[in-house]
Each structure stands twice: as C-alpha cells, then as structure tokens.
Amino acid sequence: IIFLLGVFLMLLTFQSCEKSQANVRTLISNDCGKTWELIPVGQTIPKRLTTCELKTTIPGAPMTGESHFKTNFANKVKTNIDMDYEYEITDPVKFITEAPYLAKSNSDADNVSSDPSRFESAENSIIDKRIKDIARDLLLNIDIVEFDQSEFEDTLQTQVNKALSDRGVHINYLSFVPTPSEQTEQAIDVA
C-alpha cells in the first residue's frame, strides 16, 4: 500500500507541473469565470479539477481580423466595405471577461488557445461590431466624393481603440476600403 501511495503521489506531482508558456497568456478561474487570475510566464499552473475551475490560454502575439459589410455615406450613398485589421489583446483579464466562452474546464497546457478560429466569435462580438458601429456613425456625415481614406482610417482607429480599451484589446492598424456600386463610381468620376 505504501508503494501504491508513493506511485500515486508521484503521478499527482507530475500532473501538476504544468507551466505557463511564453508565447501565450494563461488565465485561470476558481469560481466559474467570475474572477480571473493571470499566471506569469514559467509559473506552475494549478491543476483544474472541477467544472468550476476554468483555464484558458490567449495568444500573446498580434492577430488579424477582417470584416465585410454594407453601409451608407451622407445622402444615403450605399457602399460595400472591405476591412482588415491587426489587433492585440493587451489585457487578458478584461478580454476573457468579455468572452468567457473561450475558457474550458479541465484543459491541458498543451491545448493552447492560439488557434485563430477559436477567436472568430470573440472578434465578431467584441471588435467587428464596434468597428462597424463607429464607422457607420462617422460615414453618415461624410460625402463620398470628398472621402479621404487615410484620414478616415486614422480617425476610425483612434475612436475604435477608445471603445476597445475597456475590453483589453488594441487595434494596431486597420485598412478600410469602401467599394461603391458601379453607378455611384461613375457619378463620383463626373463630380
């Protein structure tokens, strides 16, 4: 029995030696996601045993996103928008509070959440929605003939970063390309 107890304790020790990795940010919660703790790189991650003990890893490097939508400029001029952006999760605790569905119970350290497809719904609900709402509000007062893409991108990025700061996200760059209908393009050329 002493031998079996020793083997059991040794197995338990090996299982709890999971370390926080350098290329991701590891977060744990002991209260079903009400509060989160960031585990420093290289520190031991406590073993998650119950369904209320959650763990997730969030990429520590910038990620890219894209969005396509329709909107109006001033005078109800409709356009299609193609948008690309690069974002960084600057505050993992704020981010996971906005996207708690990214956490898992009883997850493994090797199961790193750096797979960009896992973040698609978080991008849609946290980032894309705010960019679209802010862009739509700004464009309602801009005549498409006088549209300055570079100036608009700077204004949009500044306003989006203000809106996202409380959610732990920062946009490093964004590209905002409106594509009006062929008829609208001809009217712009004439103007």
C-alpha positions in Angstrom: 0.0 0.0 0.0 2.8 2.4 0.8 4.3 1.7 -2.7 1.0 2.4 -4.4 0.6 5.6 -2.3 4.1 6.7 -3.4 3.3 6.0 -7.1 0.0 7.9 -6.8 1.7 10.9 -5.2 4.4 10.9 -7.9 1.8 10.8 -10.6 -0.1 13.6 -9.0 3.1 15.7 -8.8 3.9 15.1 -12.5 0.4 16.1 -13.5 0.5 19.4 -11.5 3.8 20.5 -13.0 2.1 22.3 -15.9 3.9 25.6 -16.6 2.6 28.8 -18.2 4.1 29.1 -21.7 6.0 32.1 -23.0 4.0 32.7 -26.3 0.6 32.8 -24.6 -1.1 34.3 -21.6 -2.6 31.7 -19.3 -5.6 32.6 -17.2 -7.4 30.6 -14.5 -10.6 31.0 -12.6 -11.7 29.1 -9.5 -15.2 30.5 -9.4 -16.7 29.6 -12.8 -15.3 32.7 -14.5 -16.5 35.4 -12.1 -12.9 36.4 -11.4 -9.7 35.6 -13.4 -6.0 35.3 -12.5 -3.2 35.8 -15.0 -0.4 33.2 -14.4 3.0 34.7 -15.1 5.2 33.0 -17.7 7.1 30.0 -16.4 4.9 29.7 -13.3 3.2 26.5 -12.3 -0.5 26.3 -13.3 -2.6 24.8 -10.6 -4.4 21.7 -11.8 -8.0 22.3 -12.8 -10.2 19.5 -11.3 -13.8 20.6 -11.1 -16.1 22.0 -13.7 -16.0 25.4 -12.0 -12.2 25.6 -12.2 -11.6 27.1 -15.6 -8.4 27.7 -17.7 -7.7 29.3 -21.0 -4.7 30.5 -22.9 -4.8 33.6 -25.0 -2.3 34.4 -27.8 0.5 36.7 -26.8 1.1 37.9 -30.3 -0.9 40.2 -32.6 -3.7 38.5 -34.6 -5.6 39.6 -37.8 -9.2 40.0 -38.5 -11.4 41.0 -41.4 -14.9 42.1 -42.0 -17.2 42.8 -45.0 -20.3 44.9 -44.6 -22.6 47.4 -46.2 -23.1 51.0 -45.0 -24.2 54.4 -46.1 -22.2 57.6 -46.7 -24.0 61.0 -46.5 -27.1 61.4 -48.7 -27.8 57.6 -48.4 -25.0 56.6 -50.8 -24.6 52.8 -50.2 -21.2 51.1 -50.4 -19.6 47.8 -49.6 -16.8 47.9 -47.1 -13.8 45.6 -47.0 -11.9 45.9 -43.8 -8.7 44.3 -42.5 -7.1 44.9 -39.1 -4.5 43.7 -36.7 -5.3 43.5 -33.0 -3.6 42.7 -29.9 -5.0 41.5 -26.6 -3.4 44.0 -24.1 -5.3 43.0 -21.0 -6.2 39.3 -21.0 -8.4 39.6 -17.8 -10.6 42.3 -19.4 -10.7 40.3 -22.7 -11.8 37.0 -21.1 -14.4 38.8 -19.1 -15.9 39.9 -22.4 -15.5 36.5 -24.0 -15.9 33.9 -21.2 -16.9 31.2 -23.6 -13.2 30.8 -24.6 -12.4 29.2 -21.2 -12.5 25.4 -20.7 -12.7 23.3 -17.6 -10.0 20.6 -17.1 -8.0 21.8 -20.1 -4.4 20.8 -20.8 -1.4 23.2 -21.1 -0.6 21.7 -24.5 -4.1 22.7 -25.7 -3.0 26.2 -26.4 -5.9 28.5 -27.5 -3.7 30.2 -30.1 -5.9 28.7 -32.9 -7.3 31.8 -34.6 -10.6 30.1 -35.4 -11.4 29.9 -31.7 -11.3 33.7 -31.6 -13.7 34.3 -34.5 -16.8 34.7 -32.4 -14.9 36.9 -29.9 -13.7 39.1 -32.9 -17.2 39.3 -34.2 -18.8 40.3 -30.8 -16.0 42.4 -29.3 -14.1 44.0 -32.2 -16.1 43.8 -35.5 -19.3 45.1 -34.0 -17.7 48.2 -32.5 -15.7 49.0 -35.7 -18.9 48.7 -37.8 -21.0 50.9 -35.4 -18.3 53.6 -35.2 -17.7 53.6 -38.9 -21.4 53.8 -39.7 -21.8 56.8 -37.4 -18.8 58.6 -38.9 -19.7 57.9 -42.5 -23.2 59.3 -42.2 -21.7 62.8 -42.2 -19.1 62.2 -45.0 -19.8 62.9 -48.7 -18.4 60.0 -50.6 -16.9 62.4 -53.2 -14.8 64.1 -50.5 -13.8 60.8 -48.8 -10.2 60.7 -47.7 -9.4 57.1 -46.9 -6.2 57.7 -44.9 -7.7 60.4 -42.8 -10.8 58.3 -42.1 -8.7 55.2 -41.2 -6.8 57.3 -38.6 -10.0 58.7 -37.1 -11.7 55.4 -37.1 -8.7 53.6 -35.5 -8.5 56.3 -32.7 -12.2 56.0 -31.9 -12.2 52.2 -32.0 -9.2 52.0 -29.7 -11.0 54.2 -27.2 -14.1 51.9 -27.3 -12.0 48.7 -27.0 -9.6 49.9 -24.2 -12.2 48.7 -21.6 -12.2 45.3 -23.3 -8.5 44.7 -23.2 -8.0 45.0 -27.0 -5.9 47.4 -29.1 -6.0 47.8 -32.9 -2.5 48.1 -34.3 -3.7 49.0 -37.8 -6.7 48.9 -39.9 -7.5 49.1 -43.6 -10.9 50.4 -44.6 -11.8 50.2 -48.3 -15.2 51.4 -49.5 -16.4 50.0 -52.8 -19.4 51.9 -54.2 -21.7 50.5 -56.9 -20.7 51.0 -60.5 -23.3 53.6 -60.9 -22.1 55.5 -57.9 -18.5 55.3 -59.1 -19.4 56.9 -62.4 -21.2 59.7 -60.5 -18.1 60.3 -58.4 -15.9 60.4 -61.5 -18.2 63.0 -63.0 -18.2 65.0 -59.8 
